[in-house]
Amino acid sequence: MPPVNELQHPDRDALVLEDVLFALSDPARLDLVRQLRESSLTAASCTTLDPAMPKSTRSHMLKVLREAGVIRNVPEGRNRRLSLRREDLDARFPGLLDAVL
């Protein structure tokens, strides 16, 4: 069990293609993944997210991506660092990210 402030992430071998494709099917989530392709982001500074978007919607979007294994969301001080799990996704589903992004 991870510490209280850490979220669970699926292991590489547990990634499911249908879950990854579902997570990438939403335009806002896909846009965030495109940003993460370049470098990691602080969750508070996700520029793809509409400032008018409710916090609950943003949280759900990040949860879907994390639970599918597309992103890693880890504590960094008072914020959270978001990063694309490119290596894991490429190992599990070669060429998928290149085709989708």
C-alpha positions as CSV (number, residue, x, y, z in Angstrom):
1,M,0.0,0.0,0.0
2,P,1.5,3.4,-1.0
3,P,1.8,6.2,1.6
4,V,-1.3,8.3,2.2
5,N,-0.3,11.1,-0.2
6,E,0.8,8.8,-3.0
7,L,-1.6,7.4,-5.6
8,Q,-1.6,3.9,-6.9
9,H,-0.4,3.3,-10.5
10,P,-0.9,0.1,-12.4
11,D,2.3,-1.9,-13.1
12,R,3.5,-2.0,-16.7
13,D,2.3,-5.6,-17.1
14,A,-1.2,-4.7,-15.9
15,L,-1.8,-2.0,-18.5
16,V,-4.9,-2.9,-20.6
17,L,-5.1,-1.6,-24.2
18,E,-8.9,-0.8,-23.9
19,D,-8.3,1.3,-20.8
20,V,-5.5,3.2,-22.4
21,L,-7.5,3.8,-25.6
22,F,-10.5,5.0,-23.5
23,A,-8.3,7.4,-21.5
24,L,-6.9,8.8,-24.8
25,S,-10.4,9.1,-26.4
26,D,-11.3,12.4,-24.7
27,P,-10.0,15.5,-26.5
28,A,-9.0,17.3,-23.2
29,R,-7.2,14.2,-21.9
30,L,-5.5,13.7,-25.2
31,D,-4.4,17.3,-25.2
32,L,-2.8,17.0,-21.8
33,V,-1.0,13.8,-22.9
34,R,0.4,15.8,-25.9
35,Q,1.7,18.4,-23.5
36,L,3.3,15.7,-21.3
37,R,5.0,14.2,-24.4
38,E,7.4,17.2,-24.2
39,S,8.1,17.3,-20.4
40,S,6.4,16.7,-17.1
41,L,4.1,19.3,-15.6
42,T,2.9,20.4,-12.2
43,A,-0.7,19.5,-11.8
44,A,-1.5,23.1,-10.8
45,S,0.0,24.4,-14.0
46,C,-1.7,22.3,-16.6
47,T,-2.1,24.8,-19.4
48,T,-4.4,22.6,-21.5
49,L,-7.1,22.7,-18.9
50,D,-9.7,25.4,-19.2
51,P,-9.5,27.7,-16.2
52,A,-13.3,27.6,-16.1
53,M,-13.2,23.8,-15.8
54,P,-14.4,22.6,-12.4
55,K,-11.7,21.2,-10.1
56,S,-13.7,17.9,-9.9
57,T,-13.7,17.5,-13.7
58,R,-9.9,18.1,-13.8
59,S,-9.4,15.6,-11.0
60,H,-11.5,13.0,-12.8
61,M,-9.6,13.6,-16.0
62,L,-6.2,13.0,-14.2
63,K,-7.6,9.9,-12.4
64,V,-8.7,8.3,-15.7
65,L,-5.3,8.8,-17.2
66,R,-3.5,7.6,-14.1
67,E,-5.6,4.5,-13.6
68,A,-5.2,3.6,-17.2
69,G,-1.5,3.8,-16.8
70,V,-1.0,6.7,-19.2
71,I,0.4,9.2,-16.7
72,R,2.3,9.1,-13.4
73,N,1.0,11.5,-10.7
74,V,3.4,11.8,-7.8
75,P,3.6,14.2,-4.9
76,E,6.2,17.0,-5.2
77,G,6.0,19.3,-2.2
78,R,2.6,20.8,-2.0
79,N,1.9,20.0,-5.7
80,R,1.9,16.9,-7.8
81,R,4.2,16.1,-10.7
82,L,2.5,14.7,-13.8
83,S,4.5,12.7,-16.3
84,L,3.8,10.5,-19.3
85,R,4.6,6.8,-18.8
86,R,6.1,6.7,-22.3
87,E,8.5,3.9,-21.6
88,D,5.9,1.7,-20.1
89,L,3.4,2.4,-22.8
90,D,5.9,1.8,-25.6
91,A,7.1,-1.5,-24.0
92,R,3.5,-2.8,-23.6
93,F,2.0,-1.4,-26.8
94,P,4.8,-0.5,-29.3
95,G,3.9,2.3,-31.6
96,L,0.6,3.2,-29.9
97,L,1.5,6.6,-28.6
98,D,3.2,7.6,-31.9
99,A,0.0,6.6,-33.8
100,V,-2.4,8.3,-31.4
101,L,-0.3,11.5,-30.8
